[in-house]
């Protein structure tokens, strides 16, 4: 806090390139239409040179695209978007010609002759961010929308592109800053600080920030699962039907299945799509208390290590041999804390244990299936879709990245430390933890960002986007 009682203001020192850039905005290959995108200060003179005239802003112009000798390279539509009312915030020209690789390259080469350079991956979106047309989370949503593998993922990316996730983070930041201002005001009046810090106002502000923090973290976690996929580990006793469960989900014989206990010795990984949603499933060696087989021991060690990395565990129970789920009770304490577990009672065509019926509110959740007949697998698929954040056609999930979850998690830890310090009336240390939390949250939208972070983010974009 400054001597005048106000929070320091961060100065945006992000560099904005003055080069004019060009790239094909459509995928490589043969197609009916191909688009060349140009952005920068040279756009007006490039348009004049290649079209012979200046297009009316935001109105399609049918024209020949000509080279330096006046020969037509192609014919198509030209669109001109003067800055700052454009995607990048700069003057932008789009040439929509025929979609052959040679034709597009001829157009790009002509633009290069007129003073532009080839765009780097993601440079158009990066300029949109640098010119305050998008924040960093919205810019990442552009790539998520392009890479979406399902309708749900596409809708989630579109909501983030429209600013829903950014708004959630910004509202959290505003609440955190208000709390920080309130705490730092108490530091300026040490004779009243103790009463000030223990007031009902502070408690209410703490509760508000905590609720917003939890909501944003949960939204980000669900967004990552929807975009990147759920890491599901199948575990259980030998011969409970784990590999059969994997085969039924995959739709083919991905794993060897035999009546011999301990057939699966190593990890078996499969990528499965459920209605377009990505699922990364790992079948593991059966867990049991003792074995003299060195290979099986190594298989169990790998299985337990994989469980630590899971987003969800499907613990398979032999409904006929273990209707009370004793196998899960024996393993419960060794399973990783914080990883959701679903009990899957297999072989329900043979036996339907009472312990699994009528227990929709049970923890962990319980499902009845038959890997042999397919019974119950529709419910299992819906269960996994819900775990990935799928909320139906009208769901409100947003797209997010692992770095968003990391930033929110670290901010939540800083906030927890601030709450603990507040109990001890250590106002200056509370303010410092809140400052760290604020800076971590600012990394999500790009308020605080390093050049290395920006380079890493935009390097994963398409060239031309």
C-alpha positions as CSV (number, residue, x, y, z in Angstrom):
1,X,0.0,0.0,0.0
2,X,1.3,3.5,-0.8
3,X,1.7,6.3,1.7
4,X,-1.5,7.7,0.4
5,X,-3.5,4.6,1.4
6,X,-4.1,3.2,-2.1
7,X,-3.0,-0.1,-3.7
8,X,-0.1,0.2,-6.2
9,X,-1.2,0.1,-9.8
10,X,0.5,-2.3,-12.1
11,X,1.9,-0.7,-15.3
12,X,1.3,-2.7,-18.5
13,X,4.7,-2.9,-20.3
14,X,3.7,-5.5,-22.9
15,X,5.4,-4.9,-26.2
16,X,3.3,-4.6,-29.3
17,X,5.0,-5.5,-32.6
18,X,4.8,-2.9,-35.4
19,X,5.5,-5.5,-38.1
20,X,2.8,-6.4,-40.7
21,X,2.2,-10.1,-40.7
22,X,0.7,-12.6,-43.1
23,X,-0.4,-16.2,-43.0
24,X,-2.9,-18.7,-44.4
25,X,-5.9,-18.8,-42.1
26,X,-7.2,-22.0,-43.5
27,X,-5.7,-25.5,-43.1
28,X,-3.1,-26.7,-45.5
29,X,-4.3,-28.9,-48.4
30,X,-6.8,-28.7,-51.2
31,X,-10.2,-27.0,-50.7
32,X,-12.8,-24.8,-52.3
33,X,-11.8,-21.7,-50.5
34,X,-8.5,-20.6,-48.9
35,X,-8.0,-17.4,-46.8
36,X,-4.9,-15.3,-46.4
37,X,-4.9,-13.0,-43.5
38,X,-2.8,-9.8,-43.2
39,X,-2.5,-7.6,-40.1
40,X,-0.5,-4.4,-39.5
41,X,0.2,-0.9,-40.6
42,X,1.0,-1.8,-44.2
43,X,-2.4,-3.3,-44.9
44,X,-3.8,-0.2,-46.8
45,X,-0.9,-0.1,-49.2
46,X,-0.9,-3.9,-49.6
47,X,-4.6,-3.8,-50.4
48,X,-4.1,-1.0,-52.9
49,X,-1.2,-2.8,-54.6
50,X,-2.9,-6.2,-54.9
51,X,-6.5,-5.1,-55.5
52,X,-6.0,-1.8,-57.4
53,X,-8.5,-0.1,-55.0
54,X,-9.2,0.2,-51.3
55,X,-12.2,-2.0,-50.2
56,X,-15.0,-0.4,-48.2
57,X,-14.5,-1.4,-44.6
58,X,-16.3,-4.6,-43.6
59,X,-17.9,-5.0,-47.0
60,X,-16.9,-7.9,-49.4
61,X,-15.2,-6.8,-52.6
62,X,-15.0,-9.2,-55.6
63,X,-11.6,-8.5,-57.2
64,X,-8.6,-10.0,-58.9
65,X,-5.5,-10.4,-56.7
66,X,-2.6,-9.2,-58.9
67,X,1.2,-9.6,-58.7
68,X,3.9,-7.0,-59.2
69,X,3.5,-7.1,-63.0
70,X,-0.2,-6.7,-63.0
71,X,-1.0,-10.3,-63.7
72,X,-3.9,-11.9,-61.8
73,X,-2.7,-14.5,-59.3
74,X,-6.3,-15.4,-58.3
75,X,-9.8,-14.0,-58.0
76,X,-12.0,-13.9,-54.9
77,X,-13.4,-11.8,-52.1
78,X,-11.4,-9.2,-50.2
79,X,-12.4,-7.9,-46.8
80,X,-10.9,-4.9,-45.0
81,X,-11.3,-4.3,-41.3
82,X,-9.6,-1.0,-40.2
83,X,-8.2,-1.0,-36.7
84,X,-9.0,-0.8,-33.8
85,X,-12.4,-2.4,-34.8
86,X,-10.8,-5.7,-35.9
87,X,-9.8,-9.1,-34.4
88,X,-6.2,-8.0,-33.8
89,X,-6.9,-4.3,-33.1
90,X,-4.9,-3.4,-36.2
91,X,-5.8,-2.9,-39.8
92,X,-6.6,-6.4,-41.2
93,X,-7.1,-7.6,-44.7
94,X,-8.5,-11.0,-45.7
95,X,-8.1,-12.4,-49.2
96,X,-10.6,-15.3,-49.8
97,X,-9.4,-17.1,-52.9
98,X,-9.3,-20.7,-54.1
99,X,-8.1,-23.2,-51.6
100,X,-5.1,-24.7,-53.4
101,X,-1.7,-24.7,-51.6
102,X,0.1,-23.2,-54.6
103,X,-2.4,-20.4,-55.0
104,X,-2.3,-19.5,-51.3
105,X,1.5,-19.5,-51.3
106,X,1.6,-17.2,-54.3
107,X,-0.7,-14.7,-52.5
108,X,1.5,-14.9,-49.4
109,X,4.7,-14.4,-51.4
110,X,3.2,-11.3,-53.0
111,X,2.3,-9.8,-49.6
112,X,5.8,-10.6,-48.4
113,X,7.2,-8.6,-51.4
114,X,5.1,-5.7,-50.2
115,X,6.8,-5.5,-46.8
116,X,5.1,-8.0,-44.6
117,X,6.6,-11.0,-42.8
118,X,5.3,-14.5,-42.1
119,X,3.3,-14.7,-38.9
120,X,4.4,-16.9,-36.0
121,X,2.1,-19.5,-34.5
122,X,-0.7,-17.8,-32.7
123,X,0.6,-14.3,-33.5
124,X,-2.8,-12.9,-34.7
125,X,-4.4,-14.0,-31.4
126,X,-1.4,-12.7,-29.5
127,X,-1.8,-9.3,-31.0
128,X,-5.5,-9.3,-30.1
129,X,-4.4,-9.9,-26.5
130,X,-1.6,-7.3,-26.6
131,X,-4.0,-4.7,-28.1
132,X,-6.6,-5.5,-25.4
133,X,-9.1,-7.0,-27.7
134,X,-9.0,-10.3,-25.7
135,X,-7.7,-11.2,-22.3
136,X,-5.3,-14.2,-22.0
137,X,-8.0,-16.6,-21.0
138,X,-10.2,-15.6,-23.9
139,X,-7.2,-15.9,-26.3
140,X,-6.6,-19.5,-25.1
141,X,-10.3,-20.2,-25.7
142,X,-9.8,-19.4,-29.4
143,X,-7.4,-22.4,-29.6
144,X,-9.7,-24.5,-27.4
145,X,-12.6,-23.8,-29.8
146,X,-10.5,-24.8,-32.8
147,X,-9.3,-28.0,-31.1
148,X,-12.7,-28.9,-29.5
149,X,-13.5,-32.6,-30.0
150,X,-17.2,-32.5,-29.1
151,X,-20.1,-30.2,-29.1
152,X,-19.9,-29.8,-25.4
153,X,-16.2,-28.8,-25.6
154,X,-17.0,-26.3,-28.4
155,X,-19.8,-24.7,-26.4
156,X,-17.6,-24.5,-23.3
157,X,-14.8,-22.8,-25.4
158,X,-17.3,-20.4,-26.9
159,X,-18.5,-19.4,-23.4
160,X,-14.9,-18.7,-22.4
161,X,-14.2,-16.8,-25.6
162,X,-17.2,-14.6,-24.8
163,X,-15.7,-13.9,-21.4
164,X,-17.7,-16.0,-18.9
165,X,-14.6,-17.6,-17.2
166,X,-12.7,-14.3,-17.3
167,X,-15.7,-12.5,-15.7
168,X,-15.7,-15.1,-12.9
169,X,-12.0,-14.5,-12.3
170,X,-12.4,-10.8,-12.5
171,X,-15.2,-10.8,-10.0
172,X,-13.1,-12.9,-7.7
173,X,-10.2,-10.5,-8.1
174,X,-12.4,-7.5,-7.3
175,X,-13.6,-9.2,-4.1
176,X,-10.0,-10.1,-3.2
177,X,-8.8,-6.5,-3.8
178,X,-11.6,-5.1,-1.7
179,X,-10.7,-7.4,1.1
180,X,-7.0,-6.4,0.7
181,X,-7.9,-2.7,0.8
182,X,-9.9,-3.3,3.9
183,X,-7.1,-5.2,5.6
184,X,-4.4,-2.6,4.6
185,X,-6.6,0.2,5.9
186,X,-6.4,-1.4,9.3
187,X,-2.6,-1.4,9.2
188,X,-2.7,2.4,8.7
189,X,-4.5,2.7,12.1
190,X,-2.6,0.3,14.5
191,X,-4.5,1.5,17.5
192,X,-7.7,0.1,16.0
193,X,-6.2,-2.8,14.0
194,X,-7.2,-5.7,16.3
195,X,-10.9,-4.8,16.5
196,X,-10.9,-3.9,12.8
197,X,-9.5,-7.3,11.8
198,X,-11.9,-9.3,13.9
199,X,-15.0,-7.4,12.7
200,X,-18.1,-8.9,11.1
201,X,-17.3,-7.0,7.9
202,X,-14.0,-8.8,7.5
203,X,-15.6,-12.2,8.2
204,X,-18.2,-11.5,5.6
205,X,-15.6,-10.5,3.0
206,X,-13.5,-13.6,3.8
207,X,-16.6,-15.8,3.2
208,X,-17.4,-14.1,-0.1
209,X,-13.8,-14.5,-1.4
210,X,-13.7,-18.1,-0.2
211,X,-17.0,-18.9,-2.0
212,X,-15.9,-17.3,-5.2
213,X,-12.5,-18.9,-5.1
214,X,-14.0,-22.4,-4.7
215,X,-16.5,-21.8,-7.5
216,X,-13.8,-20.6,-9.9
217,X,-11.5,-23.5,-9.0
218,X,-14.3,-26.0,-9.5
219,X,-15.3,-24.4,-12.9
220,X,-11.6,-24.5,-14.0
221,X,-11.2,-28.2,-13.0
222,X,-14.3,-29.2,-14.9
223,X,-13.3,-27.1,-17.9
224,X,-9.9,-28.9,-18.1
225,X,-11.6,-32.3,-17.9
226,X,-14.0,-31.4,-20.6
227,X,-11.2,-30.1,-22.9
228,X,-8.4,-32.5,-22.2
229,X,-10.3,-35.6,-21.0
230,X,-10.8,-37.6,-17.8
231,X,-8.0,-39.8,-16.6
232,X,-9.8,-42.9,-15.3
233,X,-8.0,-45.8,-13.6
234,X,-9.8,-49.1,-13.3
235,X,-8.8,-51.0,-10.1
236,X,-10.0,-53.9,-8.1
237,X,-9.3,-57.5,-7.1
238,X,-8.0,-60.0,-9.7
239,X,-10.8,-61.5,-11.8
240,X,-13.3,-58.9,-10.8
241,X,-13.8,-58.0,-14.5
242,X,-11.6,-54.9,-14.9
243,X,-10.3,-55.9,-18.4
244,X,-13.8,-56.9,-19.5
245,X,-15.0,-53.5,-18.4
246,X,-12.3,-51.8,-20.4
247,X,-13.2,-53.9,-23.5
248,X,-16.9,-53.1,-23.2
249,X,-16.1,-49.3,-22.9
250,X,-13.7,-49.4,-25.8
251,X,-16.0,-51.5,-28.0
252,X,-13.3,-54.0,-28.9
253,X,-10.9,-56.5,-27.2
254,X,-8.2,-54.0,-26.1
255,X,-7.2,-56.3,-23.1
256,X,-6.7,-60.0,-22.8
257,X,-9.4,-61.7,-20.7
258,X,-9.0,-65.1,-19.2
259,X,-10.4,-67.0,-16.1
260,X,-6.8,-67.0,-14.7
261,X,-6.3,-64.5,-11.9
262,X,-3.6,-62.0,-12.5
263,X,-3.8,-62.0,-16.3
264,X,-3.2,-58.3,-16.4
265,X,0.4,-57.6,-15.2
266,X,1.1,-54.2,-16.6
267,X,-0.8,-50.9,-17.3
268,X,-3.0,-50.9,-20.4
269,X,-4.0,-47.4,-21.7
270,X,-6.9,-46.7,-24.1
271,X,-8.3,-43.4,-25.3
272,X,-12.1,-43.7,-25.6
273,X,-14.6,-41.1,-26.8
274,X,-18.0,-41.0,-25.1
275,X,-20.3,-38.9,-27.3
276,X,-17.2,-37.0,-28.4
277,X,-15.9,-36.4,-24.9
278,X,-12.3,-37.7,-24.4
279,X,-11.7,-40.4,-21.8
280,X,-8.2,-41.7,-21.0
281,X,-8.7,-45.2,-19.4
282,X,-6.0,-47.2,-17.7
283,X,-6.6,-50.9,-16.8
284,X,-4.4,-52.1,-14.0
285,X,-3.1,-55.3,-12.3
286,X,-5.5,-56.7,-9.7
287,X,-4.8,-55.6,-6.2
288,X,-4.5,-58.2,-3.4
289,X,-2.8,-58.3,0.0
290,X,-0.1,-60.9,-0.7
291,X,1.5,-62.7,-3.7
292,X,4.9,-64.4,-4.2
293,X,4.9,-63.6,-7.9
294,X,7.6,-60.9,-8.5
295,X,6.0,-59.8,-11.8
296,X,2.5,-59.4,-10.2
297,X,4.1,-57.4,-7.3
298,X,5.6,-55.0,-9.8
299,X,2.2,-54.8,-11.6
300,X,0.5,-53.9,-8.3
301,X,3.2,-51.3,-7.6
302,X,2.6,-49.6,-11.0
303,X,-1.2,-49.8,-10.4
304,X,-0.9,-48.0,-7.1
305,X,1.4,-45.3,-8.7
306,X,-1.2,-44.8,-11.5
307,X,-4.0,-44.4,-8.9
308,X,-2.2,-41.4,-7.6
309,X,-2.5,-39.7,-11.0
310,X,-6.2,-40.5,-11.6
311,X,-9.0,-38.0,-11.9
312,X,-11.4,-40.8,-11.0
313,X,-11.1,-44.4,-9.9
314,X,-13.5,-47.1,-11.1
315,X,-13.2,-49.8,-8.4
316,X,-14.6,-53.0,-9.9
317,X,-16.4,-55.4,-7.5
318,X,-17.3,-59.0,-8.4
319,X,-21.0,-58.7,-7.5
320,X,-21.4,-62.5,-7.3
321,X,-18.3,-63.2,-5.1
322,X,-18.2,-60.0,-3.1
323,X,-21.7,-58.5,-2.7
324,X,-20.7,-56.5,0.4
325,X,-17.8,-54.9,-1.4
326,X,-15.3,-56.1,1.1
327,X,-12.5,-55.7,-1.5
328,X,-13.1,-52.0,-1.5
329,X,-13.3,-51.8,2.3
330,X,-9.9,-53.5,2.5
331,X,-8.3,-51.1,0.0
332,X,-10.1,-47.9,0.9
333,X,-7.3,-46.5,3.2
334,X,-4.6,-47.2,0.5
335,X,-6.5,-45.3,-2.2
336,X,-5.3,-41.7,-2.9
337,X,-7.2,-39.1,-0.8
338,X,-9.2,-36.6,-2.8
339,X,-9.6,-38.8,-5.9
340,X,-13.3,-39.6,-6.4
341,X,-14.1,-43.4,-6.5
342,X,-17.0,-45.1,-8.2
343,X,-17.8,-48.7,-7.1
344,X,-18.7,-50.7,-10.2
345,X,-20.5,-53.9,-9.3
346,X,-19.7,-56.2,-12.3
347,X,-21.5,-59.4,-13.2
348,X,-24.9,-58.0,-12.2
349,X,-26.4,-60.5,-14.7
350,X,-25.4,-63.2,-12.2
351,X,-26.1,-61.4,-9.0
352,X,-27.5,-58.0,-7.9
353,X,-26.2,-57.4,-4.4
354,X,-28.5,-55.6,-2.0
355,X,-25.6,-53.3,-1.0
356,X,-25.6,-51.8,-4.5
357,X,-29.3,-51.3,-5.0
358,X,-31.1,-48.2,-4.0
359,X,-27.9,-46.4,-3.0
360,X,-27.9,-43.4,-5.4
361,X,-26.9,-41.1,-2.6
362,X,-24.2,-43.4,-1.3
363,X,-20.5,-42.3,-1.1
364,X,-18.7,-43.6,-3.1
365,X,-21.3,-43.8,-5.9
366,X,-22.3,-47.3,-6.9
367,X,-23.3,-48.7,-10.3
368,X,-24.5,-52.1,-11.4
369,X,-23.1,-53.4,-14.7
370,X,-22.5,-56.5,-16.7
371,X,-19.4,-56.5,-18.9
372,X,-20.6,-59.7,-20.5
373,X,-24.1,-58.5,-21.5
374,X,-23.6,-54.7,-21.6
375,X,-26.3,-54.1,-18.9
376,X,-25.7,-50.9,-17.0
377,X,-23.2,-49.4,-19.4
378,X,-25.4,-46.6,-20.6
379,X,-25.6,-45.5,-17.0
380,X,-21.9,-45.8,-16.6
381,X,-21.2,-43.7,-19.7
382,X,-23.6,-41.0,-18.4
383,X,-21.8,-41.1,-15.1
384,X,-18.4,-40.6,-16.7
385,X,-19.8,-37.8,-18.9
386,X,-21.1,-36.0,-15.8
387,X,-17.7,-36.5,-14.1
388,X,-16.1,-34.8,-17.2
389,X,-18.3,-31.7,-16.7
390,X,-20.9,-32.5,-19.3
391,X,-24.1,-30.8,-18.2
392,X,-26.4,-31.4,-21.1
393,X,-27.1,-29.3,-24.2
394,X,-27.8,-26.2,-22.1
395,X,-25.0,-26.7,-19.6
396,X,-22.9,-23.8,-18.5
397,X,-19.4,-25.3,-18.3
398,X,-16.5,-23.1,-19.5
399,X,-13.2,-24.2,-21.1
400,X,-10.0,-23.9,-19.0
401,X,-6.4,-24.9,-19.0
402,X,-4.2,-26.7,-16.5
403,X,-2.4,-23.5,-15.8
404,X,-5.6,-21.9,-14.7
405,X,-6.2,-24.7,-12.2
406,X,-2.7,-24.3,-11.0
407,X,-2.9,-20.5,-10.5
408,X,-6.3,-20.9,-8.7
409,X,-5.0,-23.7,-6.5
410,X,-2.0,-21.6,-5.5
411,X,-4.1,-18.6,-4.9
412,X,-6.4,-20.6,-2.7
413,X,-3.5,-21.8,-0.6
414,X,-2.3,-18.2,-0.2
415,X,-5.8,-17.2,0.8
416,X,-5.9,-20.1,3.4
417,X,-2.6,-18.8,4.8
418,X,-4.1,-15.3,5.0
419,X,-7.1,-16.6,6.9
420,X,-4.9,-18.4,9.4
421,X,-2.7,-15.3,9.9
422,X,-5.8,-13.2,10.3
423,X,-6.8,-15.3,13.3
424,X,-3.5,-14.3,14.9
425,X,-4.2,-10.6,14.1
426,X,-1.0,-10.4,11.9
427,X,-2.4,-7.8,9.5
428,X,0.8,-7.1,7.4
429,X,1.4,-10.8,6.8
430,X,-2.3,-11.2,5.8
431,X,-1.9,-8.4,3.3
432,X,1.2,-10.0,1.8
433,X,-0.6,-13.3,1.3
434,X,-3.6,-11.5,-0.3
435,X,-1.2,-9.7,-2.6
436,X,0.3,-13.0,-3.7
437,X,-3.1,-14.4,-4.3
438,X,-4.0,-11.4,-6.4
439,X,-0.9,-11.7,-8.5
440,X,-1.6,-15.4,-9.1
441,X,-5.2,-14.7,-10.3
442,X,-3.9,-11.9,-12.5
443,X,-1.8,-14.5,-14.4
444,X,-5.0,-16.2,-15.6
445,X,-6.3,-13.2,-17.6
446,X,-2.9,-11.8,-18.3
447,X,-2.9,-8.8,-16.0
448,X,0.4,-10.2,-14.7
449,X,2.3,-12.2,-17.3
450,X,5.8,-12.9,-18.3
451,X,7.2,-13.1,-21.8
452,X,8.0,-16.7,-21.3
453,X,4.4,-17.5,-20.4
454,X,3.1,-15.7,-23.4
455,X,5.5,-17.5,-25.7
456,X,4.6,-20.9,-24.3
457,X,0.8,-20.2,-24.6
458,X,0.7,-18.8,-28.2
459,X,3.3,-21.3,-29.6
460,X,0.6,-24.0,-29.4
461,X,-1.7,-22.0,-31.7
462,X,-2.2,-22.6,-35.4
463,X,-0.3,-20.3,-37.8
464,X,-2.8,-17.8,-39.1
465,X,-4.8,-17.7,-35.9
